[in-house]
Amino acid sequence: MAKSPTAQVIADLSDKAIRMRKNEVAQHLKRLMLDNPNAELWQVTDKIPTDENYIGVKENGKQHYLIIKDEDIFNAIKDLSVVTPNYLISIARWTRRLSALNTSLNPDFIATNIARDVQTALLNLEAEQTRTDGKAFGKKLTQQVVKDLAKRKAYKAIKRYNQINGLSPTVLKYDKPPTAEEQQWLDYYEEFQQVGAKTGFVDMKSVEEQYEHIQKSIQQQGGGFKNKAMRNVSAINEWVEATNSNLENITRLTAYVNARKAGISKEMAGSLAKNLTVNFKRKGQVSGAINALYMFANASVQGTSNFMRTMYGLKGEGVTGLNKAQKIGLGLVAVGAILAEVNRYLSDEDDDEELFYDKIPDYIKERNFILMLGNGKDYITVPKPYGYSVFPYLGEKITEVAHGKTKPTKASWQVTKSLMFGFSPIPIKETEQGLGTFAFKNAIPSIGAPFADVILFNEKFTGSPIHTEQSPYQPHKANAYMGRDTTNDFFKMGAKFLNTVSLGDEYHGGKINAYPEDLKYLAEQYTGGAGRFWNIKIIGGAEKLATNSVEKIEPRDYPILSRFYGEYQEYGDIQKFYDRKDEIEIVHRKYKEHDKNYLTDKEKKQLALYSKAQAVAKAKKNISTEIYKIKNNDKLTNDEKRKKIDKQEERLCKKIDDFNKSYNRQMEKVEKKK
């Protein structure tokens, strides 16, 4: 017997709705088979087949059977609803939650996703208009689609429709009835849904999951602070999720309406609209298993499929045979190269003789158009379209190779990787440990990947280290006591607590001997973009404002804005210094055990910087101690503390930059000898 009759009823209604929609598909297939008879491929009959592959379909109260002799077609029709294997259901539930935390529940994702979605849709629409086999071949829809998007016609229609039908988490009363044009858009939106053009994430809960959801909803209706807080959290999540869902369909609806007005049938217009960007509802036979293990796996597959349809083959008109999207793609290579050169011209040079533009992390350049600002250090980012981002990225890499910033083999791999994973909403994981490690890292299921990053690799998705390993030449302490100065005290206390309760102390690690940065990384990964948004930008920003904190509010602390504004981070130079210092210490040890004859030219140049590296490391430690004293000096105001801390950090930056400049010059000498 079901745990909850209500949950069972909801699950039964969901199953009934699925069966009804599958039957509609089967009816369309039946008409296709009758219009295109082929005894060797398929057949329609009213009798139950005995030894052939078939599916049943009901129409006008009568039962029919569709015999399908092609095995591939039969399997595709049979598996219209992709089922997650039972042994992966629990994992799939957590993977879905991680996906939602990074996308549909993350307010920051709204702005960047719509920017990328619109660009991708317009490029795909250009292809469909100029391919001889395109779904809108010969039509000119793009210009009007852009105008309608600017006037927010689809957004207003979806919003009004949802509120009229009680589908919106917010309630808004309209004083006036819709105008003729507004009603037309409402009618088209209804038709848009009926033909299945609407896309989005569909979460079909089991009876047990429905029961848990109902119990949670009932519990939240109770009194008390906790239940009130949970109701508010649920309301915010519903609003963010609904907003993301609506934005996913704005461009699609706009294209659909213009296609219908241009005389395209509703079925073809629906197919055009639904596949303009990633069609989340299209799935293959093993999608259930793959999506259970990896976030956004199906999105990447479907996006790549759409991209290949657009870019493969010469099916355009004219001498070249290129469709318009292909031509734009080639143009974007030039745009990427020109923009990179403009940014190098606008960029200032840091004290280590490197351009600030060249210090922007590669994963940011891969997914965004960059424009350096007037201060020569900070920059604006505009998200690139899904998939097509590989073209301007290729142009950027060509300039990097020309300037000697990247080797051709590395640039080729970076572009290939961008092409392979360009449709994932989150970047693919990088590594400095070779191709085998790269494959292994990205093969680990999403739910366990953060722990693997910490325990096996000590690498973030960018390839940079999560924590700084202890030097073998310094007195050893438990990892819990080796947190960076910039790491939040909460994680430092947590690491020390876990170390202590697992029988460790300051100089001996316990059973749980984690670095504070490890705990911070795990917390960030398992709460996703939503966790970072609420914890760092909302709660953290509010705390800084309320307490007039010593920590300055930076552009990266602002919600939404931080996704379009980048600023130079000294941390990258500091990490570069420590990486080089570690290499130099290994070379120094090799020199002590043997002599200079065992060293390569590069190692000899590194050895010459040993004393300087040690001096900078010592200075870094002294400056960190000084900053700690300033922060804990109750006689100073927060403004006075900020000024003194800024001076100390400026001292450190100069020392780090001076060392990195010396290192760069030594390596240039090695390269010239080759």
C-alpha positions in Angstrom: 0.0 0.0 0.0 1.3 3.5 -0.8 2.7 5.5 2.0 0.5 8.4 1.1 -2.7 8.2 -1.0 -2.2 11.8 -2.1 1.3 11.2 -3.3 0.1 8.1 -5.1 -2.6 10.1 -6.9 -0.1 12.8 -8.0 2.3 10.1 -9.3 -0.6 8.3 -11.1 -1.7 11.6 -12.7 1.9 12.3 -13.8 2.1 8.8 -15.4 -1.3 9.3 -17.1 -0.1 12.6 -18.6 3.1 10.9 -19.9 1.1 8.1 -21.5 -1.3 10.6 -23.1 1.6 12.5 -24.6 3.3 9.3 -25.8 0.0 8.3 -27.4 -0.1 11.6 -29.3 3.3 11.0 -30.6 2.2 7.5 -31.7 -0.8 9.0 -33.5 1.5 11.3 -35.5 3.7 8.3 -36.3 0.6 6.4 -37.5 -0.3 9.2 -39.9 3.3 9.3 -41.1 3.2 5.6 -41.8 -0.2 5.7 -43.6 1.0 8.7 -45.7 4.3 6.9 -46.6 3.5 3.2 -46.9 6.6 0.9 -46.9 6.0 -2.8 -46.2 9.7 -3.4 -45.6 9.9 -0.7 -43.0 6.6 -0.5 -41.1 2.9 -1.4 -41.2 -0.4 -0.4 -39.5 -2.8 -3.1 -38.3 -5.8 -3.6 -36.0 -4.7 -7.1 -34.9 -2.2 -7.8 -32.2 1.1 -8.8 -33.9 2.6 -12.1 -32.7 6.3 -12.1 -33.4 7.1 -8.6 -34.6 8.2 -5.4 -32.9 5.1 -3.1 -32.4 3.6 -0.4 -30.3 0.0 0.2 -29.5 -1.9 3.5 -30.2 -5.4 4.6 -29.5 -7.3 7.0 -31.8 -11.0 7.9 -31.6 -11.6 5.1 -29.1 -10.1 2.4 -31.3 -6.9 0.4 -30.7 -4.3 0.1 -33.5 -0.9 -1.4 -33.6 2.2 -0.1 -35.4 4.5 -2.8 -36.6 8.1 -1.3 -36.9 10.6 -3.6 -38.7 13.6 -1.3 -38.4 15.2 -2.0 -35.0 16.7 1.5 -34.5 13.4 3.2 -35.2 11.6 0.8 -32.9 14.0 1.3 -30.0 13.8 5.1 -30.4 10.0 5.1 -30.3 9.9 2.5 -27.4 12.2 4.6 -25.3 10.3 7.9 -25.6 10.6 8.3 -21.9 14.1 7.8 -20.7 14.3 6.0 -17.4 17.1 6.2 -14.9 18.3 2.8 -13.9 17.1 1.8 -10.4 20.7 1.5 -9.0 21.4 5.1 -10.0 18.2 6.8 -8.7 19.7 8.0 -5.5 22.8 9.3 -7.2 20.6 10.9 -9.9 18.7 12.8 -7.2 21.8 14.4 -5.8 23.2 15.1 -9.3 20.0 16.9 -10.2 20.3 19.0 -7.0 23.9 20.0 -7.9 22.8 20.9 -11.4 19.9 23.1 -10.0 22.2 24.8 -7.5 24.5 25.8 -10.4 21.8 26.9 -12.8 18.1 27.2 -12.1 18.5 28.1 -8.4 21.4 30.5 -9.0 20.3 34.1 -9.6 23.7 34.9 -11.1 23.1 32.3 -13.8 20.0 34.2 -15.0 21.8 37.1 -16.6 24.7 35.1 -18.2 22.5 32.4 -19.5 20.0 34.7 -21.3 23.0 36.5 -22.9 24.5 33.3 -24.2 21.1 31.8 -25.1 20.0 34.7 -27.2 23.3 34.8 -29.2 23.2 31.0 -29.8 19.6 31.1 -30.9 20.1 33.9 -33.4 23.1 32.2 -34.9 21.2 28.9 -35.3 18.2 30.8 -36.7 20.5 32.4 -39.3 21.6 28.9 -40.3 18.0 27.5 -40.5 17.1 30.5 -42.8 20.0 30.0 -45.2 20.5 26.2 -45.3 18.7 24.6 -48.3 17.3 22.0 -45.8 16.6 24.6 -43.1 13.4 24.7 -41.1 12.9 28.3 -42.1 14.7 28.3 -45.4 14.1 31.4 -47.5 12.5 33.3 -44.6 13.9 36.5 -43.0 13.0 36.3 -39.3 16.1 37.4 -37.4 15.7 41.1 -37.6 12.1 41.0 -36.3 13.0 38.5 -33.7 15.6 40.9 -32.3 13.1 43.8 -32.3 10.5 41.7 -30.5 13.1 40.6 -27.9 14.0 44.2 -27.3 10.4 45.1 -26.7 10.1 42.1 -24.3 6.9 40.8 -26.0 7.5 37.2 -25.3 8.5 37.9 -21.7 5.3 39.9 -21.1 3.2 37.2 -22.7 4.7 34.4 -20.6 4.5 36.4 -17.4 0.8 37.3 -18.0 -0.1 33.8 -19.1 1.4 32.3 -15.9 -0.3 34.8 -13.6 -3.7 34.4 -15.3 -3.4 30.6 -14.9 -2.0 30.6 -11.4 1.4 29.3 -12.5 3.5 32.2 -11.2 4.9 32.4 -7.6 4.0 36.1 -7.6 0.4 37.5 -7.9 -0.2 40.6 -10.1 -3.6 41.8 -11.1 -4.1 43.4 -14.5 -6.5 46.4 -14.6 -7.0 46.3 -18.3 -7.7 43.4 -20.7 -5.0 42.5 -23.1 -4.7 44.4 -26.4 -5.3 42.6 -29.7 -1.5 42.1 -30.1 -1.1 41.0 -26.5 -3.9 38.5 -26.9 -2.3 37.2 -30.1 1.0 36.5 -28.2 -1.0 34.8 -25.4 -2.7 32.6 -28.0 0.6 31.8 -29.7 2.1 30.9 -26.3 -0.8 28.4 -25.7 -0.2 26.9 -29.1 3.6 27.0 -28.5 3.1 24.7 -25.5 0.6 22.4 -27.2 3.0 21.6 -30.0 5.7 20.8 -27.4 8.0 23.7 -28.2 8.4 24.8 -24.6 11.6 23.4 -23.0 12.9 23.2 -19.5 13.8 20.8 -16.8 11.1 18.1 -16.0 11.3 16.5 -12.6 9.0 13.5 -12.4 9.1 12.5 -8.8 8.5 8.9 -7.5 5.7 8.2 -5.0 8.3 8.3 -2.2 9.7 11.7 -3.4 6.1 13.1 -3.8 5.4 12.0 -0.2 8.5 13.7 1.1 7.7 16.9 -0.8 4.1 17.0 0.5 5.3 16.4 4.1 7.9 19.1 3.8 5.3 21.6 2.4 2.8 20.8 5.2 5.5 21.2 7.8 6.5 24.6 6.5 3.0 25.9 7.1 3.5 25.6 10.8 4.4 28.5 13.1 7.8 29.5 14.5 10.9 31.1 13.1 12.2 28.0 11.4 9.1 27.3 9.4 8.7 30.9 8.4 12.4 31.0 7.3 11.9 27.8 5.2 8.8 29.2 3.6 10.8 32.3 2.6 13.6 30.2 1.2 11.2 28.0 -0.7 9.5 31.2 -2.2 12.8 32.6 -3.3 13.9 29.3 -4.8 10.5 29.1 -6.7 10.9 32.6 -8.0 14.5 32.1 -9.2 13.6 28.7 -10.8 10.5 30.2 -12.5 12.4 33.2 -13.8 15.1 30.9 -15.2 12.5 28.7 -16.8 10.7 31.6 -18.4 13.9 33.1 -19.7 14.8 29.7 -21.3 11.6 30.1 -23.5 11.6 33.8 -24.3 13.8 33.5 -27.4 12.1 30.3 -28.5 8.6 31.9 -28.2 9.7 35.0 -30.1 11.1 32.8 -32.9 8.0 30.6 -32.9 5.6 33.6 -33.2 7.6 35.1 -36.1 7.8 31.8 -37.9 4.1 31.3 -37.6 3.5 34.8 -38.9 5.8 34.0 -41.9 3.5 31.1 -42.8 5.5 28.2 -41.3 3.3 25.3 -39.9 3.0 25.1 -36.2 4.7 21.7 -36.1 7.7 23.0 -38.1 7.8 26.3 -36.1 7.7 24.2 -32.9 10.6 22.1 -34.0 12.5 25.3 -35.0 11.9 27.0 -31.7 12.6 24.1 -29.5 15.9 23.3 -31.1 17.2 26.9 -31.4 19.4 26.3 -28.3 19.8 23.3 -26.1 16.7 21.0 -26.1 16.8 19.6 -22.6 13.9 17.2 -23.3 15.6 15.4 -26.2 17.4 12.4 -24.8 19.1 9.2 -26.1 18.7 5.7 -24.8 21.4 6.0 -22.2 20.7 9.6 -21.2 19.1 8.5 -17.9 22.3 6.7 -16.8 24.7 9.4 -18.1 22.7 12.3 -16.6 22.6 10.5 -13.3 26.4 10.5 -13.1 27.3 13.8 -14.8 25.8 17.2 -14.5 24.8 18.7 -17.8 25.9 15.7 -19.8 22.7 15.6 -21.9 22.8 19.4 -22.4 26.4 19.1 -23.8 25.4 16.3 -26.2 22.2 18.0 -27.5 24.0 21.4 -27.8 26.9 19.8 -29.7 24.4 18.0 -32.0 22.7 21.3 -32.9 26.0 23.0 -33.4 27.2 20.2 -35.8 23.9 20.5 -37.8 24.6 24.2 -38.2 28.3 24.0 -39.0 28.6 20.7 -40.9 28.3 20.5 -44.7 28.0 23.1 -47.4 24.2 23.4 -47.8 24.0 27.2 -48.1 23.3 29.1 -51.3 26.0 30.9 -53.4 29.4 29.9 -54.6 30.9 28.9 -51.3 27.9 26.9 -50.1 28.3 28.3 -46.6 25.2 29.2 -44.6 25.2 32.5 -42.8 26.0 31.1 -39.4 29.1 29.4 -40.9 30.2 32.8 -42.3 29.6 34.5 -39.0 31.6 31.8 -37.3 34.6 32.5 -39.5 34.2 36.2 -38.9 34.3 35.6 -35.2 37.8 34.2 -35.5 38.9 37.5 -36.8 36.9 39.3 -34.1 38.6 37.3 -31.4 42.1 38.1 -32.8 41.4 41.8 -33.2 39.8 42.1 -29.8 42.8 40.4 -28.2 45.1 42.9 -29.8 43.0 45.8 -28.8 43.0 44.6 -25.2 46.8 44.2 -25.2 47.0 47.8 -26.4 44.6 49.0 -23.7 46.3 46.9 -20.9 48.9 48.3 -18.6 52.0 46.4 -17.7 52.4 45.1 -14.2 55.7 45.5 -12.3 56.8 42.0 -13.4 56.7 43.2 -17.0 53.6 41.2 -17.9 50.4 42.7 -19.3 47.4 42.6 -17.0 45.4 41.3 -19.9 47.7 38.3 -20.2 47.0 37.5 -16.5 43.3 37.1 -17.0 42.6 33.3 -16.4 42.1 31.3 -19.6 38.7 29.9 -18.5 37.4 33.5 -18.5 38.7 34.3 -21.9 37.3 31.0 -23.3 33.7 31.8 -22.3 33.6 35.6 -22.5 34.4 38.5 -24.8 36.8 40.7 -22.9 37.2 44.5 -23.0 39.9 46.2 -20.9 38.8 49.3 -19.0 40.5 52.7 -18.7 42.5 51.8 -15.6 44.4 49.2 -17.7 43.8 46.5 -15.1 40.1 45.6 -14.8 37.8 44.5 -17.6 34.3 44.0 -18.8 33.1 40.5 -19.6 30.3 39.6 -22.1 29.3 35.9 -22.2 30.0 34.3 -25.5 27.3 32.1 -27.2 27.2 28.4 -26.4 29.3 26.4 -28.8 30.2 29.3 -31.1 32.6 30.6 -28.4 35.2 28.4 -30.0 35.6 30.8 -32.9 36.7 34.0 -31.1 38.6 31.8 -28.7 40.6 30.4 -31.7 41.4 34.0 -32.7 42.6 34.8 -29.2 44.8 31.7 -29.2 46.3 32.6 -32.6 47.5 35.9 -31.1 48.8 34.2 -28.0 51.0 31.9 -30.1 52.1 34.9 -32.2 53.2 36.8 -29.1 55.0 33.7 -27.6 52.6 33.5 -24.7 51.4 30.0 -25.5 53.0 27.1 -27.4 51.1 25.9 -30.5 50.5 22.4 -29.1 49.0 23.8 -25.9 46.8 26.3 -27.9 45.6 23.5 -30.1 44.5 21.4 -27.2 42.8 24.3 -25.5 40.8 25.1 -28.6 39.9 21.4 -29.1 38.7 21.1 -25.5 36.6 24.3 -25.9 34.9 22.7 -28.9 34.3 19.5 -27.1 32.8 21.0 -24.0 31.4 24.3 -25.2 27.8 23.5 -24.2 28.3 22.7 -20.6 27.0 25.6 -18.3 30.0 25.1 -16.1 33.7 24.9 -17.3 35.4 21.6 -17.8 38.1 20.7 -15.2 41.7 21.6 -16.1 44.8 20.0 -14.7 48.5 20.5 -14.8 49.1 16.8 -14.4 48.8 15.5 -18.0 46.2 14.2 -20.4 45.6 11.0 -18.4 44.8 12.9 -15.3 42.6 15.3 -17.3 40.5 12.3 -18.6 40.4 10.7 -15.1 39.3 13.9 -13.4 36.5 14.5 -15.8 35.4 10.9 -15.7 34.6 10.9 -12.0 30.9 11.3 -11.4 29.8 14.8 -10.4 28.6 13.8 -6.9 32.1 12.5 -5.9 34.3 14.8 -8.0 34.9 17.5 -5.3 36.2 15.0 -2.8 38.4 13.5 -5.6 39.7 17.1 -6.4 40.8 17.5 -2.8 42.1 14.0 -1.9 43.6 12.8 -5.2 44.5 15.9 -7.2 44.6 19.1 -5.0 43.3 21.0 -8.0 40.4 23.3 -8.7 38.6 23.2 -12.0 41.1 25.8 -13.3 44.0 23.5 -12.5 45.3 25.8 -9.7 45.9 24.2 -6.3 43.1 24.0 -3.7 45.5 24.3 -0.8 49.2 25.2 -0.6 51.3 22.1 0.3 53.7 22.4 3.2 57.3 22.9 2.2 59.6 19.9 3.2 62.1 22.5 4.3 59.9 24.1 6.9 58.9 22.8 10.4 55.9 20.4 9.9 52.5 21.2 11.3 49.1 19.5 11.0 47.3 20.5 7.8 44.5 22.1 9.8 47.0 24.8 11.1 48.3 25.7 7.6 45.4 27.8 6.2 46.1 30.8 4.1 45.7 34.3 5.5 42.7 35.0 3.1 40.8 31.9 4.2 37.7 32.5 6.3 38.1 31.9 10.0 35.1 29.6 9.9 36.9 27.0 7.8 40.1 27.4 9.9 38.2 26.6 13.1 36.3 23.8 11.4 39.6 22.1 10.2 41.2 22.5 13.6 38.0 21.0 15.3 38.0 18.0 12.9 41.7 17.5 13.5 41.3 17.6 17.3 38.3 15.3 17.6 40.2 12.8 15.4 43.0 12.7 17.9 45.4 15.2 16.3 47.1 18.3 17.6 49.0 21.3 16.1 52.0 19.2 15.0 50.4 15.8 14.4 47.6 15.3 12.0 44.5 13.3 13.2 42.4 10.9 11.2 40.7 13.9 9.6 43.7 16.2 8.8 42.3 18.6 6.2 43.5 22.0 5.2 41.0 24.8 5.8 40.9 25.5 2.0 39.8 21.9 1.5 36.7 22.5 3.6 36.0 25.8 1.9 36.3 24.1 -1.6 33.9 21.3 -0.6 31.4 23.8 0.8 31.5 25.8 -2.4 31.2 22.8 -4.7 28.3 21.2 -2.9 26.3 24.4 -2.6 27.1 25.4 -6.2 26.6 28.8 -7.7 23.5 29.4 -5.6 25.6 28.9 -2.4 28.3 31.3 -3.6 25.6 33.8 -4.5 23.8 33.8 -1.2 26.8 33.2 1.1 29.4 35.4 -0.5 27.5 38.1 -2.3 24.3 38.6 -0.2 25.2 37.5 3.3 28.9 38.4 3.0 28.2 41.8 1.3 25.5 42.7 3.9 27.9 41.8 6.7 30.6 44.1 5.3 28.2 47.0 4.9 26.5 46.5 8.4 29.8 46.2 10.3 31.9 48.7 8.2 34.3 45.7 7.9 38.0 46.0 7.4 37.5 44.0 4.2 36.6 46.2 1.3 33.6 45.6 -0.8 34.9 44.7 -4.3 33.1 44.6 -7.6 33.2 40.8 -7.4 31.0 41.0 -4.2 28.0 42.5 -6.1 25.2 40.2 -7.2 24.9 39.9 -11.0 27.4 42.7 -11.7 30.3 40.4 -10.8 29.4 38.2 -13.8 30.1 41.1 -16.2 33.0 42.8 -14.4 36.5 41.4 -13.9 39.3 42.7 -11.8 42.9 42.0 -11.5 43.7 39.5 -8.7 47.1 39.5 -7.1 46.5 36.0 -5.8 47.5 34.6 -9.3 50.9 36.2 -9.0 51.4 35.0 -5.5 50.5 31.4 -6.5 52.9 31.7 -9.4 55.6 32.7 -7.0 55.0 29.7 -4.7 54.9 27.3 -7.6 58.3 28.7 -8.9 59.7 28.7 -5.3 58.8 25.0 -5.0 60.6 24.2 -8.3 63.6 26.2 -7.2 63.8 24.3 -3.9 63.8 21.0 -5.7 66.6 22.2 -7.9 68.5 23.4 -4.9 68.2 20.0 -3.2 69.4 18.3 -6.4 72.4 20.7 -6.5 73.2 19.9 -2.8 73.1 16.2 -3.5 75.2 16.4 -6.6 76.7 19.5 -8.2 75.9 22.0 -11.0 77.0 19.5 -13.7 73.8 17.6 -13.1 71.6 20.7 -13.7 70.1 21.7 -17.0 70.4 25.3 -18.3 67.0 26.1 -17.0 67.7 24.6 -13.6 71.0 26.7 -13.3 69.0 29.8 -14.0 66.4 28.8 -11.4 69.2 28.0 -8.8 70.5 31.6 -9.2 67.2 32.8 -7.8 67.2 30.5 -4.7 68.3 33.2 -2.2 65.8 35.7 -3.6 62.9 33.2 -3.4 63.7 32.5 0.3 63.9 36.3 1.0 60.6 37.0 -0.6 59.0 34.0 1.3 60.3 35.4 4.6 59.0 38.9 3.7 55.6 37.4 2.9 55.5 35.8 6.3 56.5 39.0 8.1 53.9 41.0 6.1 51.2 38.5 6.9 52.1 38.8 10.6 52.0 42.6 10.4 48.5 42.5 8.7 47.3 40.2 11.5 48.4 42.6 14.1 46.7 45.5 12.3 43.4 43.7 12.0 43.5 42.9 15.8 44.5 46.4 16.9 41.5 47.8 18.7 43.0 51.3 18.9 42.6 51.7 15.1 39.4 52.5 13.3 38.4 50.3 10.4 39.3 53.0 7.9 42.8 53.3 9.5 43.2 49.5 9.4 42.3 49.5 5.7 44.9 52.1 4.8 47.6 50.3 6.8 46.7 46.9 5.3 46.7 48.4 1.8 50.2 49.6 2.3 51.4 46.2 3.5 49.7 44.4 0.6 51.3 46.9 -1.8 54.7 46.1 -0.3 54.1 42.4 -0.8 52.9 42.9 -4.4 56.1 44.7 -5.3 58.3 42.0 -3.8 56.3 39.3 -5.6 56.3 41.1 -8.9 60.0 41.8 -8.6 60.8 38.1 -8.1 58.5 37.1 -11.0 60.2 39.7 -13.2 63.6 38.2 -12.4 62.3 34.7 -13.0 60.8 35.7 -16.4 64.0 37.3 -17.5 66.0 34.2 -16.6 63.6 32.0 -18.5 63.9 34.3 -21.6 67.6 33.8 -21.6 67.1 30.0 -21.6 64.6 30.3 -24.5 67.1 32.4 -26.5 69.7 29.7 -26.2 67.5 27.1 -27.8 
